[in-house]
Amino acid sequence: MKVEVTSPSPVKRTMAIEVDAQEMERETREVLRGFAREARIPGFRPGKAPMSLVRARFGEKVVEEVRERVMTRCFHEAARENDVRPIGNPVIDDVGQQLEGEPFRFTVSFEILPEIEIKNYRGIEARRPAVAIADVDVDAALEELRQSRSQLITEEGRAASTGDVIVCDMRGAPEGGEPFERERIFLEVGSAQNPPGFNDKLEGATAGSELAFSIDYPEEFENPDLAGKSTGYEITVHEVKIRQVPELDDEFAKDLGDFEDLAALRERIREDLLARRRHEAEKELRDKILDKVLIENPVLLPEALVEDEIRHRLEEVVRRMMRQGIDPQKVELDWKKLRDQQEEPARKSVHARMVLDAIAKAESIEVERAEVNERIERDARAMGEPPEKLRQHLKKQGTMEALKTQLVREKSLDLLTAVANIQTEE
């Protein structure tokens, strides 16, 4: 086998491969024997038909399979012998004719990871934002907690007003769409989550009310089944409920857990808010440091990796829609526009991974088995399942190496932060 490797760019390689006639003949005989074992030719028992007859009967199929087997095997052998690691799907072109007694030639094009000589990643100038929690932040968190502990109480004869909740049956007839019905649903009067125009129609409703109205939805409405259309609604109100909110006192604090009084609850909330703000500030700091390192280290990105990242992002969009009960196949989305919106963040993500990998190589960063086990145990606790179950799942899915790679990248980012020149804001 003869191989000629050319480099159209730092991330592209082309291999012109020539396979000698003897190798092609050996492969052809092997393929013919396989066809002979399976062939059903009248007058001959399976596997007993002459090779010449098998060749005459299955000639084109034999040639096609010989090419596929030779090109696949020789490509991998050539890549290994020339110490190149293809990424993505290789493109085979310039396939020559397979003539008896003549060499077989073909060309393969593919992408590789570029060599990155990482630079200017130590001593990055950055500022850590000051973190503080004001009393107003604690008050807001307490009020949110208080509202979450409220109860809905039915009040006979009440006319619904902002903040009340009505229990109702709803029937809708979208313009040009399929009618739908919902039974005993809860609608909060005045909620920003309600469709536009709904709150005005719900004001003043009482148990037994029959409401009928139409809503003209704007073109940019989030539900594509309703966007730009008029929808008629019929609502039967069964109950009007008021929201009973507990008093913000020591008893409220004791009901929530091991708190002596409201002051103890306020202190715990302050500590939790402070921890969250510090975590957010640290993440923001690390992101800014990494952004500066990316600017110092521009990289020509393999398009195969970019496209793969875009595909993963679009798949996540589809999964998110399905979790929300939206059928992606029935949504009129501009998928090309959505794909284009994902390209820039996808390129940045690929760039960051490549730079972090280069830092790991330069600094000889590795991950120990104990660190992998610690992450698996931590993730398992968060998921509420045994660590061994998660470990077996990772092995079955073949993602254990991906987890190790992710941990190495996290350690590279830890290093960037550790060697940065960070000033803390007052």
C-alpha positions as CSV (number, residue, x, y, z in Angstrom):
1,M,0.0,0.0,0.0
2,K,1.3,3.4,-1.0
3,V,0.1,6.5,0.8
4,E,0.6,10.2,0.1
5,V,-0.5,12.7,2.7
6,T,-1.1,16.4,1.9
7,S,-2.2,19.2,4.2
8,P,-4.6,21.7,2.6
9,S,-4.9,23.5,6.0
10,P,-3.8,23.0,9.6
11,V,-7.0,21.1,10.3
12,K,-7.4,19.2,7.0
13,R,-5.6,16.2,5.6
14,T,-5.9,14.4,2.3
15,M,-4.6,10.9,1.8
16,A,-4.1,9.4,-1.7
17,I,-4.0,5.7,-1.2
18,E,-2.9,3.0,-3.7
19,V,-3.6,-0.6,-3.0
20,D,-1.5,-3.1,-5.1
21,A,-3.1,-5.7,-7.4
22,Q,-2.2,-8.7,-5.2
23,E,-4.0,-7.2,-2.2
24,M,-7.1,-6.5,-4.3
25,E,-7.0,-10.1,-5.6
26,R,-6.7,-11.5,-2.1
27,E,-9.7,-9.4,-0.9
28,T,-11.7,-10.4,-4.0
29,R,-11.1,-14.1,-3.3
30,E,-12.2,-13.7,0.3
31,V,-15.4,-11.9,-0.7
32,L,-16.2,-14.4,-3.4
33,R,-15.8,-17.2,-0.8
34,G,-18.3,-15.4,1.4
35,F,-20.8,-15.1,-1.4
36,A,-20.3,-18.7,-2.4
37,R,-21.2,-19.9,1.2
38,E,-24.4,-17.9,1.1
39,A,-25.4,-18.2,-2.5
40,R,-28.3,-20.4,-3.7
41,I,-27.4,-21.4,-7.2
42,P,-29.6,-24.0,-8.9
43,G,-27.7,-27.3,-9.4
44,F,-25.2,-26.7,-6.7
45,R,-25.2,-27.3,-3.0
46,P,-24.5,-24.2,-0.8
47,G,-20.8,-23.4,-1.0
48,K,-20.1,-25.8,-3.9
49,A,-20.7,-23.6,-6.9
50,P,-17.5,-22.8,-9.0
51,M,-16.0,-19.4,-8.2
52,S,-16.2,-18.4,-11.8
53,L,-20.0,-18.9,-11.7
54,V,-20.3,-17.0,-8.4
55,R,-18.2,-14.1,-9.9
56,A,-20.4,-14.0,-13.0
57,R,-23.6,-14.0,-11.1
58,F,-22.6,-11.5,-8.3
59,G,-19.9,-9.5,-10.1
60,E,-21.1,-6.0,-9.3
61,K,-22.0,-6.8,-5.7
62,V,-18.6,-8.4,-5.3
63,V,-16.8,-5.4,-6.7
64,E,-18.8,-3.1,-4.4
65,E,-18.1,-5.0,-1.3
66,V,-14.4,-5.4,-2.1
67,R,-14.1,-1.7,-2.5
68,E,-15.9,-1.0,0.8
69,R,-13.7,-3.4,2.7
70,V,-10.5,-2.3,1.2
71,M,-11.2,1.4,1.5
72,T,-12.2,1.1,5.2
73,R,-9.3,-1.1,6.2
74,C,-6.6,0.7,4.3
75,F,-7.8,4.1,5.4
76,H,-7.5,3.1,9.1
77,E,-4.1,1.5,8.5
78,A,-2.8,4.5,6.6
79,A,-4.0,6.9,9.4
80,R,-2.3,4.7,12.0
81,E,0.9,4.4,10.1
82,N,1.1,8.1,9.4
83,D,0.2,9.0,13.0
84,V,-2.9,11.1,12.1
85,R,-6.2,11.0,14.1
86,P,-9.2,11.8,11.9
87,I,-12.2,13.5,13.5
88,G,-15.7,13.4,12.0
89,N,-16.7,11.4,9.0
90,P,-14.0,11.1,6.3
91,V,-15.0,11.9,2.7
92,I,-13.9,9.3,0.1
93,D,-13.6,10.6,-3.4
94,D,-11.6,10.2,-6.6
95,V,-12.3,6.4,-6.5
96,G,-10.5,4.8,-9.4
97,Q,-11.7,1.8,-11.4
98,Q,-11.1,-1.6,-10.0
99,L,-9.3,-3.4,-13.0
100,E,-8.0,-6.9,-12.7
101,G,-4.3,-7.0,-12.4
102,E,-4.1,-3.2,-11.7
103,P,-3.6,-1.2,-8.5
104,F,-6.7,0.3,-6.9
105,R,-6.5,4.1,-6.0
106,F,-8.8,6.3,-4.0
107,T,-8.5,9.6,-2.0
108,V,-9.8,10.3,1.5
109,S,-10.3,13.8,3.0
110,F,-10.8,14.4,6.7
111,E,-10.2,16.8,9.5
112,I,-7.8,16.6,12.5
113,L,-7.2,18.6,15.7
114,P,-4.7,21.3,15.1
115,E,-1.5,21.6,17.1
116,I,-1.9,24.4,19.7
117,E,1.1,26.1,21.2
118,I,-0.7,27.6,24.2
119,K,0.5,31.0,25.3
120,N,-0.2,33.9,27.6
121,Y,-2.5,32.0,29.9
122,R,-0.7,32.8,33.2
123,G,-1.2,36.0,35.1
124,I,-4.4,37.0,33.4
125,E,-5.7,40.3,34.9
126,A,-9.2,40.0,36.4
127,R,-11.4,41.5,39.0
128,R,-13.4,39.5,41.5
129,P,-16.7,41.4,42.2
130,A,-17.5,42.2,45.8
131,V,-20.4,40.1,47.1
132,A,-22.9,41.3,49.7
133,I,-26.4,40.6,50.8
134,A,-28.7,43.5,51.8
135,D,-31.7,43.3,54.1
136,V,-33.9,43.9,51.1
137,D,-32.6,40.7,49.5
138,V,-33.4,38.7,52.6
139,D,-36.9,40.3,52.7
140,A,-37.6,39.3,49.1
141,A,-36.5,35.7,49.7
142,L,-38.6,35.5,52.8
143,E,-41.6,36.8,51.0
144,E,-41.1,34.3,48.2
145,L,-40.9,31.5,50.8
146,R,-44.0,32.8,52.5
147,Q,-45.9,32.9,49.3
148,S,-44.8,29.3,48.5
149,R,-46.4,28.1,51.8
150,S,-49.7,29.8,51.0
151,Q,-53.0,27.8,50.8
152,L,-55.9,28.1,48.4
153,I,-59.2,28.4,50.2
154,T,-62.6,28.4,48.4
155,E,-64.7,31.4,49.3
156,E,-68.4,31.2,48.4
157,G,-69.9,34.0,46.4
158,R,-66.5,35.8,45.9
159,A,-66.0,37.8,42.7
160,A,-62.5,37.0,41.4
161,S,-59.8,39.7,41.6
162,T,-56.1,39.9,41.1
163,G,-54.3,37.2,43.0
164,D,-57.3,34.9,43.3
165,V,-57.4,31.5,41.6
166,I,-60.4,30.2,39.7
167,V,-61.0,26.5,39.1
168,C,-62.6,26.1,35.7
169,D,-63.2,24.0,32.5
170,M,-61.9,25.6,29.4
171,R,-62.7,25.0,25.7
172,G,-60.8,26.6,22.9
173,A,-61.2,26.8,19.2
174,P,-58.0,28.2,17.4
175,E,-58.5,29.7,14.0
176,G,-57.8,27.0,11.5
177,G,-56.7,24.6,14.2
178,E,-58.1,21.7,16.3
179,P,-60.4,22.5,19.2
180,F,-59.2,21.6,22.6
181,E,-60.7,21.1,26.1
182,R,-59.2,21.3,29.6
183,E,-61.1,20.2,32.8
184,R,-60.7,21.7,36.2
185,I,-57.7,23.7,35.5
186,F,-56.4,26.5,37.9
187,L,-56.0,30.0,36.6
188,E,-54.5,32.8,38.7
189,V,-56.2,36.1,38.0
190,G,-53.6,38.8,37.1
191,S,-50.8,36.3,36.5
192,A,-48.2,37.3,33.9
193,Q,-48.2,33.6,32.8
194,N,-51.7,33.9,31.4
195,P,-52.2,34.5,27.7
196,P,-52.6,38.2,26.7
197,G,-56.1,39.5,27.4
198,F,-57.1,36.7,29.7
199,N,-56.8,38.6,33.0
200,D,-59.3,41.3,32.0
201,K,-61.9,38.5,31.1
202,L,-61.4,36.7,34.4
203,E,-61.9,39.7,36.7
204,G,-65.2,39.6,38.5
205,A,-66.0,36.0,37.6
206,T,-67.9,34.0,40.3
207,A,-68.7,30.3,40.8
208,G,-71.1,29.3,38.0
209,S,-70.0,32.0,35.6
210,E,-70.0,31.1,31.9
211,L,-67.4,33.2,30.0
212,A,-67.1,33.4,26.2
213,F,-64.5,35.6,24.5
214,S,-61.9,35.6,21.7
215,I,-58.2,36.4,21.9
216,D,-56.1,37.7,18.9
217,Y,-52.6,36.4,19.5
218,P,-49.6,38.5,18.3
219,E,-47.4,37.0,15.6
220,E,-44.5,36.7,18.0
221,F,-46.5,34.7,20.6
222,E,-44.4,31.9,22.1
223,N,-46.9,29.1,21.2
224,P,-46.6,28.7,17.4
225,D,-50.0,26.9,17.2
226,L,-51.6,30.2,18.3
227,A,-49.3,32.9,17.0
228,G,-51.0,35.3,14.7
229,K,-54.3,33.6,15.1
230,S,-57.7,34.3,16.8
231,T,-58.9,31.8,19.3
232,G,-62.3,31.6,20.8
233,Y,-62.7,30.5,24.4
234,E,-65.6,29.2,26.6
235,I,-64.9,29.0,30.3
236,T,-67.1,27.5,33.0
237,V,-66.1,28.7,36.5
238,H,-66.5,26.1,39.3
239,E,-64.8,27.8,42.2
240,V,-63.1,31.0,43.2
241,K,-60.2,30.5,45.7
242,I,-58.4,33.1,47.7
243,R,-54.7,32.7,48.6
244,Q,-54.2,32.5,52.4
245,V,-50.7,33.5,53.2
246,P,-49.1,32.6,56.6
247,E,-48.0,35.3,59.0
248,L,-44.3,36.0,58.9
249,D,-43.5,35.2,62.6
250,D,-41.6,32.9,64.8
251,E,-44.2,30.1,64.3
252,F,-43.7,30.3,60.6
253,A,-40.0,29.8,61.0
254,K,-40.4,26.8,63.4
255,D,-42.8,25.2,60.9
256,L,-40.0,25.3,58.2
257,G,-37.5,23.3,60.2
258,D,-35.0,23.6,63.1
259,F,-35.2,27.3,63.6
260,E,-35.7,28.8,67.1
261,D,-37.3,32.0,65.7
262,L,-37.7,34.2,62.7
263,A,-34.3,35.8,63.3
264,A,-32.6,32.4,62.9
265,L,-34.5,31.8,59.6
266,R,-33.4,35.2,58.3
267,E,-29.8,34.3,59.2
268,R,-30.0,31.0,57.3
269,I,-31.5,32.7,54.3
270,R,-28.7,35.3,54.4
271,E,-26.1,32.6,54.5
272,D,-27.7,30.7,51.6
273,L,-28.0,33.8,49.5
274,L,-24.4,34.8,50.2
275,A,-23.2,31.3,49.2
276,R,-25.2,31.5,46.0
277,R,-23.9,34.9,45.1
278,R,-20.3,33.9,45.7
279,H,-20.8,30.8,43.5
280,E,-22.2,33.0,40.7
281,A,-19.4,35.6,41.1
282,E,-16.8,32.9,41.0
283,K,-18.3,31.4,37.8
284,E,-18.4,34.9,36.2
285,L,-14.8,35.4,37.2
286,R,-13.7,32.1,35.7
287,D,-15.6,32.8,32.5
288,K,-13.9,36.2,32.1
289,I,-10.5,34.7,32.6
290,L,-11.2,32.0,30.0
291,D,-12.5,34.6,27.6
292,K,-9.2,36.5,27.8
293,V,-7.2,33.3,27.2
294,L,-9.3,32.5,24.2
295,I,-8.5,35.9,22.7
296,E,-4.8,35.3,23.3
297,N,-5.0,31.9,21.6
298,P,-7.1,32.0,18.4
299,V,-7.5,28.6,16.9
300,L,-8.7,27.3,13.4
301,L,-11.6,25.1,14.4
302,P,-12.4,21.8,12.7
303,E,-15.9,22.2,11.2
304,A,-16.7,18.6,12.2
305,L,-16.5,19.5,15.9
306,V,-18.5,22.7,15.3
307,E,-21.3,20.9,13.5
308,D,-21.4,18.2,16.2
309,E,-21.7,20.9,18.9
310,I,-24.5,22.6,16.9
311,R,-26.3,19.3,16.6
312,H,-26.1,18.6,20.3
313,R,-27.5,22.1,21.0
314,L,-30.4,21.6,18.6
315,E,-31.1,18.2,20.1
316,E,-31.3,19.9,23.5
317,V,-33.8,22.4,22.1
318,V,-36.0,19.5,20.9
319,R,-35.7,17.7,24.3
320,R,-36.7,20.9,26.1
321,M,-39.8,21.3,23.9
322,M,-40.8,17.7,24.5
323,R,-40.5,18.2,28.3
324,Q,-42.9,21.1,27.9
325,G,-45.4,18.9,26.1
326,I,-44.7,20.5,22.7
327,D,-44.4,18.2,19.6
328,P,-41.4,19.5,17.7
329,Q,-42.8,18.0,14.5
330,K,-45.9,20.1,14.7
331,V,-44.1,23.4,15.5
332,E,-43.6,25.8,12.6
333,L,-40.0,26.8,13.6
334,D,-37.4,28.3,11.3
335,W,-34.8,25.5,11.9
336,K,-32.2,27.2,9.7
337,K,-32.5,30.4,11.7
338,L,-32.3,28.4,14.9
339,R,-29.3,26.6,13.7
340,D,-27.6,29.8,12.7
341,Q,-28.3,31.2,16.2
342,Q,-26.4,28.3,17.7
343,E,-23.3,28.6,15.6
344,E,-21.5,31.4,17.4
345,P,-21.9,29.9,20.9
346,A,-21.0,26.5,19.5
347,R,-17.8,27.8,18.0
348,K,-16.9,29.4,21.4
349,S,-17.6,26.2,23.2
350,V,-15.4,24.1,20.8
351,H,-12.6,26.8,21.0
352,A,-12.7,26.7,24.9
353,R,-12.5,22.9,25.0
354,M,-9.5,22.9,22.6
355,V,-7.7,25.6,24.6
356,L,-8.3,23.8,27.9
357,D,-7.1,20.6,26.5
358,A,-3.9,22.3,25.3
359,I,-3.4,23.8,28.8
360,A,-3.8,20.3,30.3
361,K,-1.2,19.0,27.9
362,A,1.2,21.8,28.6
363,E,0.8,21.5,32.4
364,S,0.6,17.6,32.4
365,I,-2.8,17.8,34.1
366,E,-4.4,14.4,34.7
367,V,-7.3,13.1,36.7
368,E,-7.0,10.4,39.4
369,R,-9.4,7.5,39.8
370,A,-10.4,8.9,43.2
371,E,-11.5,12.2,41.6
372,V,-13.6,10.3,39.1
373,N,-15.2,8.3,41.9
374,E,-15.9,11.5,43.9
375,R,-17.6,13.1,41.0
376,I,-19.8,10.0,40.3
377,E,-20.8,9.9,44.0
378,R,-21.6,13.6,44.0
379,D,-23.7,13.4,40.8
380,A,-25.4,10.2,42.1
381,R,-26.4,12.0,45.3
382,A,-27.9,14.9,43.3
383,M,-29.8,12.4,41.1
384,G,-31.0,10.4,44.1
385,E,-29.6,7.1,43.0
386,P,-26.8,4.7,44.1
387,P,-23.3,5.6,42.8
388,E,-22.7,2.1,41.4
389,K,-25.9,2.4,39.3
390,L,-24.6,5.7,37.8
391,R,-21.1,4.1,37.3
392,Q,-22.6,1.2,35.4
393,H,-24.7,3.5,33.3
394,L,-21.6,5.6,32.3
395,K,-19.8,2.4,31.3
396,K,-22.7,1.1,29.3
397,Q,-23.2,4.4,27.4
398,G,-19.4,4.6,26.8
399,T,-19.2,8.0,28.5
400,M,-16.8,7.3,31.3
401,E,-13.9,8.7,29.2
402,A,-16.0,11.8,28.4
403,L,-16.4,12.3,32.2
404,K,-12.6,12.0,32.7
405,T,-12.0,14.5,29.9
406,Q,-14.5,16.9,31.4
407,L,-12.8,16.7,34.8
408,V,-9.4,17.4,33.2
409,R,-10.9,20.5,31.5
410,E,-12.3,21.7,34.9
411,K,-8.9,21.3,36.5
412,S,-7.4,23.3,33.6
413,L,-9.8,26.1,34.3
414,D,-9.0,25.8,38.0
415,L,-5.3,26.3,37.1
416,L,-6.1,29.4,35.0
417,T,-7.9,30.9,37.9
418,A,-5.1,30.0,40.4
419,V,-2.4,31.6,38.3
420,A,-4.4,34.7,37.3
421,N,-3.7,38.1,38.7
422,I,-7.0,38.7,40.5
423,Q,-8.0,42.0,42.3
424,T,-11.0,41.9,44.6
425,E,-13.4,44.8,44.3
426,E,-14.1,46.7,47.5
